[in-house]
């Protein structure tokens, strides 16, 4: 390893290769950001579940409550998924991963927080929350549907960052009032 052991490259999912681990991590983060999938659904996703239909690329995933949901996969997520195909060695799973979910969460936190200011915490679920917040700026209904929520109130209450209200207030168009000297304006 060019990092001389400081990268933990001897640990699975791709032992002995920093490049393979980096590709796994980058793809995982990109797919999490672009699909809003929960960690368990991401790690259980299989190649045969990725299909192209009349709407576009879709991934059938098992979600909470053991329900199957078909989510849209944009081009960035599909490319990230395809970069993993040569690494999986014929495994049915897109994200070949032999560890417990705690290991995944701990390592995602370690990787991401290394780039954040001290005292900030950021885990894999933050990609889901951040992606939902950003998509809700574009289309709130689409964000709700992609997140798999039964109502917009769930999306709004738990996933949309409250800073959206502040941002929207700053962009709120202001009425043009006539300028008429120091006397009081008659508005009505």
N, C-alpha and C positions, 0 to 999 in steps of 0.2 A: 504494500500500500504506500503511495506517495506521501500520505500523512503520518507515516510511521506509527501506526497503532492508535492514533488519537481519534479515529473515525469509527471505531468499533466494527470494522468491516468483517470481522470473523464471525459476526452474529447473523443468523438468518433474518430475513427471508432469502437473501442472496449472499451466502458466505463467500468471502474471498474477493469481493469485487465492489469497490467504492462506486464505480460507475453504475453498476446494476442497482445498488442501494439507492443512489441518487435518482435514477430513472423511476424506480418504484415510488419513492417519496414524492417526487414532482408530479407523477401521474396521479397518485392518490390525492394530493392536495388539489390539483386541477379538476379532477372528477368530482371531488367533494364540493368544491366551489360552484361548479357548473350544473350539478344535478340536485343538490340539497339533500342527498341521501344521508341517512343516519349511518354511523360507523358499522353497525352489524349488517345492514343491508349492503353496504359497499363491499365488505369482506366476503359476503355470501354470493355476490353477483357472479354469474357464469357466462362464458362465451356464447353458449346457445341462446341465452336470453337477450342478446343484442341483435336486433332485427331492423330491417328497413321496410317500412310500409308506406302507404300513400301520403301519410303526414310527414314522415321523415324517420330518422333513426330513433329507436325506442329501446328501452331496457325494462324487461319485466322483472321486478324485484319483490321479494317477500318482505313485507313491512310489519309494523306493530300489529298484533292480533292475528298474525299468520295470513294476512290478506295479500293477494298478489296485486301489484299496481304497475301499470305501464307508464314510465316517465319518459319525457322527451330528452334526447341527448343531442346537444348542439355540436357543432364541428370541433370546437376546442376540446370538449370532453371525449369525443370519438377518437380524435387524433391521440390524446393522452392514453386512452385505452389501447389503441392499436400499437403504441410504442412498447407496450408490455407483452404483446403476443410472443415475440421471440424469447422472452425470459421465462415463460411459464412451463416450457417443456412438456406441452401436451396436457397440462392440468386443466380440468374443466372450469376452475375458478379464474376470474380475471386477475384478482389480487391474491396470488398464491401466498398464504400466510400461515405458518405452523404454530404461532404463539397464542397466548391468551389475549383477550382484548385489553387488559390492563397494560400489557407490554406495549401494545400499539399506542394507547393513549399517552403513556409515559414518554415514549420516544417522539411522538408527534409534538408533545408539549416541549420536550427538550430541544428539538430541532427548531421549532418556530420561536420559542421564547429567547433563544440565543440571539435573535435579530431584533428583539424588542427592548425598549427602555427598561431599566431595573424596576421591579415591582409590578410589571404587567404580566398577566397570565392569558394564554391563548391556547386552546386545545382544538381538536378536530371538529368538535361541534360548532366552533366559532365560524368555520367555513360555511356550514349550513345556515347559521343565523345571518352572517354577512351577505351571503348570496341571496337569501330571501329578502333581506332589507333592500338590497340593490335592485332586485327584480320588481319589488313592489313599487319602486319609483317609476318603473316603466309600465307595468300593468299589474295592479293589485290582485285581480282575479287569477291571472296566470301564476303569480307567486303562490297563492293559496292552493291552486290545483297541483302545481309541481311539488309543493311541500307535502301534499297528501292530507291536508287539513280539511275537516268537514265544514268548517265555517271560517269566514274572514276574521271573526273576533278572536279565534285561537291564534291565527297568524299574527294579528295585530298585537295582542296581549303579550305573547311570548317571544316573538321573533323580530318584530320591526323595531329598530332602534329609535328611541324617543327623539333623537337629534333630528329626525325627519321633520318633525313639527317645526322646529326652529329654522331649518333650511327652507321649508315651504313658506314660513312667515316672512323670511327675508326676501323671497321672490314674489310675494303677493303684490299684484299691480295696485297702484294707488290712484284714487280718483283725482282728476285735475279740478281743483277749485279755482274759481275766478279770483284774481288778485284785485282787491278794491280798497286800497288805502287802509288807514288805521281804524275806520269804523267797522262795526260788527257785520259779518256776512249774513245775509238772509238765505238760509239753506232751504227753508220750506215755505 
